[in-house]
Amino acid sequence: MLDFCLTSRKGEKPLTTQVTTEKPKTQTVVSGLLTVSEVGTLLRVDDTTVRRWVKNGVLEAVSLPHVGLRQAYRIKRETVDKLLETPQTNVQNVPNERHVTTEE
């Protein structure tokens, strides 16, 4: 919090003001449904990636009626938690599916 003191005309009391520089607290999720933006923040990906995952069936989502350019979705918190719990595949152990053959 910052305190500012503004001086005024001679003989008048100085005006003091307090300004907060704290970021607003994030909204807590009341229901079990998350927005595309909230899921993107949790998974550290862009909103477009979340939308692509919904369209490709990677994430289950509820489609909401919309009047605009983008479809509105809500994703269950449980679905995101399951995605975070799945073990990650070690990239070094995955066989390379791209085989380059050279013909002589």
Contacts in CASP RR format, 6 or more apart in sequence:
PFRMAT RR
TARGET T0000
AUTHOR 0000-0000-0000
METHOD contacts of the structure
MODEL  1
MLDFCLTSRKGEKPLTTQVTTEKPKTQTVVSGLLTVSEVGTLLRVDDTTV
RRWVKNGVLEAVSLPHVGLRQAYRIKRETVDKLLETPQTNVQNVPNERHV
TTEE
1 18 0 8 1.000
1 19 0 8 1.000
1 20 0 8 1.000
1 21 0 8 1.000
1 22 0 8 1.000
2 18 0 8 1.000
2 19 0 8 1.000
2 20 0 8 1.000
2 21 0 8 1.000
3 16 0 8 1.000
3 17 0 8 1.000
3 18 0 8 1.000
4 16 0 8 1.000
4 17 0 8 1.000
4 18 0 8 1.000
4 19 0 8 1.000
5 14 0 8 1.000
5 15 0 8 1.000
5 16 0 8 1.000
6 14 0 8 1.000
6 15 0 8 1.000
6 16 0 8 1.000
6 17 0 8 1.000
7 14 0 8 1.000
8 14 0 8 1.000
8 15 0 8 1.000
29 38 0 8 1.000
29 77 0 8 1.000
32 76 0 8 1.000
32 77 0 8 1.000
32 78 0 8 1.000
33 62 0 8 1.000
33 74 0 8 1.000
33 75 0 8 1.000
33 76 0 8 1.000
33 77 0 8 1.000
34 42 0 8 1.000
34 74 0 8 1.000
34 75 0 8 1.000
34 76 0 8 1.000
34 77 0 8 1.000
34 80 0 8 1.000
35 73 0 8 1.000
35 74 0 8 1.000
35 75 0 8 1.000
36 47 0 8 1.000
36 50 0 8 1.000
36 51 0 8 1.000
36 54 0 8 1.000
36 72 0 8 1.000
36 73 0 8 1.000
36 75 0 8 1.000
37 47 0 8 1.000
39 50 0 8 1.000
39 59 0 8 1.000
39 75 0 8 1.000
39 80 0 8 1.000
40 46 0 8 1.000
40 47 0 8 1.000
40 49 0 8 1.000
40 50 0 8 1.000
42 80 0 8 1.000
42 84 0 8 1.000
43 50 0 8 1.000
43 80 0 8 1.000
43 83 0 8 1.000
43 84 0 8 1.000
50 59 0 8 1.000
50 73 0 8 1.000
50 75 0 8 1.000
51 70 0 8 1.000
51 71 0 8 1.000
51 73 0 8 1.000
53 59 0 8 1.000
54 60 0 8 1.000
54 61 0 8 1.000
54 73 0 8 1.000
54 75 0 8 1.000
58 83 0 8 1.000
59 75 0 8 1.000
59 79 0 8 1.000
59 80 0 8 1.000
59 83 0 8 1.000
60 75 0 8 1.000
60 76 0 8 1.000
60 79 0 8 1.000
61 73 0 8 1.000
61 74 0 8 1.000
61 75 0 8 1.000
61 76 0 8 1.000
61 79 0 8 1.000
62 73 0 8 1.000
62 74 0 8 1.000
62 75 0 8 1.000
62 76 0 8 1.000
63 71 0 8 1.000
63 72 0 8 1.000
63 73 0 8 1.000
64 71 0 8 1.000
64 72 0 8 1.000
64 73 0 8 1.000
64 74 0 8 1.000
65 72 0 8 1.000
66 72 0 8 1.000
END
